[in-house]
Amino acid sequence: MRRVGVHLHLEHTDMPSLRRAWRDADEAGVDSIWTWDHFFPISGDPAGPSFEGWTALAALAVETSRAQVGVLVSCSSFRGADLVVDMARTVDHLSGGRAVLGLGAGWNERDFREYGYPFGTIGDRLRELERVLLRVRQRLPRLNPPPLGPLPLLVGGVGERVSLRLVAQHADIWSSGAVAPEAFAARQATLDDWCRRVGRRPESIERSASYDPVAADPEGLAAAGAQHLVMEWKHPFERAHLAPLLGLRTRPI
């Protein structure tokens, strides 16, 4: 059966609305609930309200009981690698073993500049992502206590030369983000090729894609091979969007 989830946009909202949304999603039976890693709104009024993803995730972890939880995705440049895996392990304990550690290179220049992180080039950010992924793998077995659950590693990105190689080398789950079905299919074929080149079974990596509930084509993504469909969910977090999302589980894989 295909898995489904919600990606909570932490912009232009308030904490009571967010808390209601993640409880509604968990009670409805979604498979995953995600926050994000932006410090400012990325749509609408750039001066509008927003919240930080990891601290919101800790609250989400203790107020839900079923779904996997994670940040989609945590920017590798914003926190030290050893710190972020320790944070993920702590959230894993708070959630009873349901955490996923999601990592990516980051893209929003304002987040970097205003919080004092070097933005550099995409190459710089991908090199930092690779360094962090290697360091995470070194730190994880040294944590005491270890995670309660499997703490799968999700890597986000669609770049064919570097990002998908890193997915093939390190990830349990690949997130393509919000892409059209044709682009998803093409990137998935590239990922399969990278898996063969690095000695990895392609089927060992779960394939995830995001979509907007109003404008996108989740059925097309399902037909293209997405095994985990994540709905971008924005304030006011309409509960009516959850039933169509849950209906996507029955699409053939």
VEXDREN-2710 file (C-alpha; in Angstrom, 1 decimal):
% VEXDREN-2710
k/r/px/py/pz
1/MET/0.0/0.0/0.0
2/ARG/1.2/3.5/-0.8
3/ARG/2.0/5.8/2.1
4/VAL/0.7/9.4/2.5
5/GLY/1.7/12.3/4.6
6/VAL/1.3/16.1/5.2
7/HIS/3.9/18.8/5.1
8/LEU/2.9/21.6/7.4
9/HIS/3.8/25.1/6.2
10/LEU/4.9/27.0/9.3
11/GLU/4.1/30.4/7.7
12/HIS/1.2/32.8/8.0
13/THR/-0.3/30.8/10.9
14/ASP/-0.4/30.5/14.6
15/MET/0.6/27.8/17.1
16/PRO/-3.0/26.8/18.0
17/SER/-3.8/26.2/14.3
18/LEU/-0.6/24.1/13.8
19/ARG/-1.3/22.0/16.9
20/ARG/-4.8/21.4/15.8
21/ALA/-3.6/20.5/12.3
22/TRP/-1.0/17.9/13.4
23/ARG/-3.5/16.3/15.8
24/ASP/-6.1/16.2/13.0
25/ALA/-3.7/14.6/10.6
26/ASP/-2.6/12.0/13.1
27/GLU/-6.1/11.1/14.1
28/ALA/-7.1/10.8/10.5
29/GLY/-4.4/8.1/10.0
30/VAL/-1.8/9.7/7.8
31/ASP/1.5/7.9/7.7
32/SER/3.8/10.9/8.1
33/ILE/3.7/14.5/9.4
34/TRP/6.5/17.0/8.5
35/THR/7.5/20.5/9.4
36/TRP/10.0/22.5/7.3
37/ASP/13.3/24.4/7.8
38/HIS/12.7/28.0/6.8
39/PHE/13.1/31.1/9.0
40/PHE/10.8/33.3/7.0
41/PRO/7.7/32.9/4.8
42/ILE/8.4/31.6/1.3
43/SER/5.1/32.7/-0.1
44/GLY/2.7/35.6/0.5
45/ASP/3.8/38.5/2.7
46/PRO/7.6/38.1/3.3
47/ALA/7.2/39.9/6.6
48/GLY/4.5/37.6/7.8
49/PRO/4.7/35.3/10.8
50/SER/6.6/32.0/10.8
51/PHE/7.9/29.4/13.2
52/GLU/11.1/27.3/13.4
53/GLY/10.8/23.6/12.3
54/TRP/12.8/21.6/14.8
55/THR/11.2/23.0/18.0
56/ALA/7.8/22.7/16.4
57/LEU/8.6/19.1/15.6
58/ALA/9.4/18.3/19.2
59/ALA/5.9/19.5/20.2
60/LEU/4.4/17.5/17.3
61/ALA/6.2/14.4/18.4
62/VAL/4.6/14.4/21.8
63/GLU/1.1/15.4/20.6
64/THR/0.8/12.6/18.1
65/SER/1.0/8.8/18.4
66/ARG/0.8/7.1/15.0
67/ALA/2.5/8.9/12.1
68/GLN/6.2/9.2/11.4
69/VAL/7.5/12.7/12.1
70/GLY/10.4/14.7/10.6
71/VAL/11.6/17.9/9.0
72/LEU/11.2/18.0/5.3
73/VAL/14.1/18.8/5.0
74/SER/16.6/20.1/7.6
75/CYS/19.2/22.3/5.9
76/SER/22.6/20.8/6.3
77/SER/24.2/24.2/6.7
78/PHE/22.1/25.5/9.6
79/ARG/23.2/23.1/12.4
80/GLY/26.3/21.0/13.1
81/ALA/26.0/17.5/11.8
82/ASP/26.6/16.0/15.3
83/LEU/24.0/18.3/16.8
84/VAL/21.3/17.6/14.2
85/VAL/21.5/13.8/14.6
86/ASP/21.4/14.2/18.4
87/MET/18.3/16.4/17.9
88/ALA/16.7/13.8/15.7
89/ARG/17.5/11.0/18.2
90/THR/15.9/13.1/21.0
91/VAL/12.7/13.7/18.9
92/ASP/12.7/10.0/18.2
93/HIS/12.5/9.3/21.9
94/LEU/9.8/12.0/22.3
95/SER/7.8/10.3/19.6
96/GLY/8.3/6.7/20.8
97/GLY/10.5/5.8/17.8
98/ARG/8.7/7.5/14.9
99/ALA/11.3/10.0/13.8
100/VAL/12.8/10.4/10.4
101/LEU/16.0/12.5/9.8
102/GLY/15.5/14.5/6.7
103/LEU/18.5/16.4/5.2
104/GLY/19.0/18.6/2.2
105/ALA/21.3/21.3/0.9
106/GLY/19.0/24.3/1.2
107/TRP/18.0/26.8/-1.4
108/ASN/16.4/29.9/0.1
109/GLU/19.0/32.7/0.1
110/ARG/17.2/34.8/2.7
111/ASP/17.3/32.0/5.3
112/PHE/21.1/31.9/4.9
113/ARG/21.8/35.6/4.7
114/GLU/19.6/36.9/7.5
115/TYR/20.7/34.2/10.0
116/GLY/24.4/34.5/9.2
117/TYR/25.1/31.4/7.3
118/PRO/27.2/31.5/4.1
119/PHE/25.1/30.9/1.0
120/GLY/27.8/30.3/-1.5
121/THR/27.1/28.3/-4.6
122/ILE/24.9/25.2/-5.1
123/GLY/28.2/23.3/-5.3
124/ASP/29.3/24.7/-1.9
125/ARG/26.0/23.6/-0.3
126/LEU/26.1/20.2/-1.8
127/ARG/29.6/19.6/-0.6
128/GLU/28.4/20.6/2.9
129/LEU/25.5/18.2/2.6
130/GLU/27.9/15.4/1.7
131/ARG/30.1/16.2/4.7
132/VAL/27.1/16.3/7.0
133/LEU/25.8/13.0/5.8
134/LEU/29.1/11.3/6.4
135/ARG/29.4/12.8/9.8
136/VAL/25.8/11.8/10.7
137/ARG/26.6/8.2/9.9
138/GLN/29.7/8.4/12.2
139/ARG/27.8/10.0/15.1
140/LEU/24.6/7.9/15.1
141/PRO/26.1/4.7/16.5
142/ARG/27.9/6.7/19.3
143/LEU/24.7/8.2/20.7
144/ASN/23.7/7.0/24.2
145/PRO/20.9/6.1/24.4
146/PRO/20.5/5.1/20.8
147/PRO/17.2/5.9/18.9
148/LEU/14.2/3.9/19.9
149/GLY/13.1/3.4/16.3
150/PRO/15.0/2.9/13.1
151/LEU/15.5/6.6/12.5
152/PRO/15.6/6.4/8.7
153/LEU/17.6/8.9/6.8
154/LEU/15.7/10.9/4.1
155/VAL/17.7/13.0/1.6
156/GLY/16.0/15.6/-0.5
157/GLY/17.1/16.7/-4.0
158/VAL/16.8/16.2/-7.7
159/GLY/20.2/17.2/-9.1
160/GLU/21.3/14.4/-11.4
161/ARG/25.1/14.6/-10.9
162/VAL/25.4/15.1/-7.1
163/SER/22.1/15.1/-5.2
164/LEU/20.9/11.8/-6.5
165/ARG/24.3/10.2/-6.0
166/LEU/24.1/11.2/-2.4
167/VAL/20.6/9.7/-2.1
168/ALA/21.9/6.4/-3.6
169/GLN/24.8/6.3/-1.2
170/HIS/23.1/7.4/2.0
171/ALA/19.3/7.5/2.0
172/ASP/16.6/5.2/3.1
173/ILE/14.0/7.6/1.6
174/TRP/14.4/10.0/-1.3
175/SER/12.3/13.1/-1.4
176/SER/11.9/14.7/-4.8
177/GLY/10.0/17.7/-3.4
178/ALA/7.2/19.1/-5.5
179/VAL/7.8/18.1/-9.1
180/ALA/5.7/17.2/-12.1
181/PRO/5.1/13.5/-12.8
182/GLU/7.3/13.5/-15.9
183/ALA/10.2/15.1/-13.9
184/PHE/9.7/12.6/-11.1
185/ALA/9.9/9.7/-13.5
186/ALA/13.0/11.0/-15.1
187/ARG/14.8/11.6/-11.8
188/GLN/13.7/8.2/-10.5
189/ALA/15.4/6.6/-13.5
190/THR/18.6/8.5/-12.8
191/LEU/18.4/7.5/-9.1
192/ASP/18.1/3.8/-10.2
193/ASP/21.2/4.2/-12.3
194/TRP/23.1/5.8/-9.4
195/CYS/22.1/2.9/-7.2
196/ARG/23.5/0.4/-9.6
197/ARG/26.7/2.4/-9.9
198/VAL/27.3/2.6/-6.1
199/GLY/26.2/-1.0/-5.5
200/ARG/22.8/-0.4/-4.0
201/ARG/19.5/-2.1/-4.7
202/PRO/17.2/0.6/-6.1
203/GLU/14.2/-0.9/-4.3
204/SER/15.9/-0.4/-1.0
205/ILE/15.1/3.4/-1.2
206/GLU/11.6/4.6/-0.7
207/ARG/10.5/7.2/-3.3
208/SER/8.6/10.2/-2.0
209/ALA/7.1/13.2/-3.8
210/SER/5.2/16.3/-2.6
211/TYR/2.2/18.0/-4.2
212/ASP/-0.1/20.9/-3.7
213/PRO/-3.7/19.7/-3.0
214/VAL/-5.2/22.4/-5.4
215/ALA/-2.8/22.7/-8.3
216/ALA/-0.8/19.4/-8.6
217/ASP/-1.4/15.9/-10.0
218/PRO/-0.9/13.4/-7.2
219/GLU/-2.4/10.6/-9.3
220/GLY/0.2/11.3/-12.0
221/LEU/2.9/11.1/-9.3
222/ALA/1.5/7.8/-8.1
223/ALA/1.5/6.5/-11.7
224/ALA/5.1/7.6/-12.1
225/GLY/6.1/5.5/-9.1
226/ALA/5.9/7.7/-6.0
227/GLN/5.5/5.3/-3.1
228/HIS/5.0/8.1/-0.5
229/LEU/2.8/11.1/-1.4
230/VAL/3.1/14.2/0.8
231/MET/0.5/16.9/0.6
232/GLU/1.7/20.5/1.1
233/TRP/-0.7/21.7/3.8
234/LYS/-1.1/25.4/4.5
235/HIS/-3.1/27.5/6.9
236/PRO/-6.0/27.2/7.7
237/PHE/-5.1/23.5/7.3
238/GLU/-8.5/22.4/6.0
239/ARG/-9.4/19.0/7.3
240/ALA/-11.4/18.3/4.0
241/HIS/-8.0/17.9/2.2
242/LEU/-7.2/14.8/4.3
243/ALA/-9.8/12.4/2.8
244/PRO/-8.6/12.8/-0.8
245/LEU/-5.0/12.3/0.5
246/LEU/-5.9/9.1/2.3
247/GLY/-7.7/7.9/-0.9
248/LEU/-4.3/7.9/-2.7
249/ARG/-3.2/4.9/-0.7
250/THR/-5.1/2.6/-2.9
251/ARG/-3.3/3.6/-6.1
252/PRO/-1.3/0.8/-7.6
253/ILE/2.4/0.8/-6.9
END
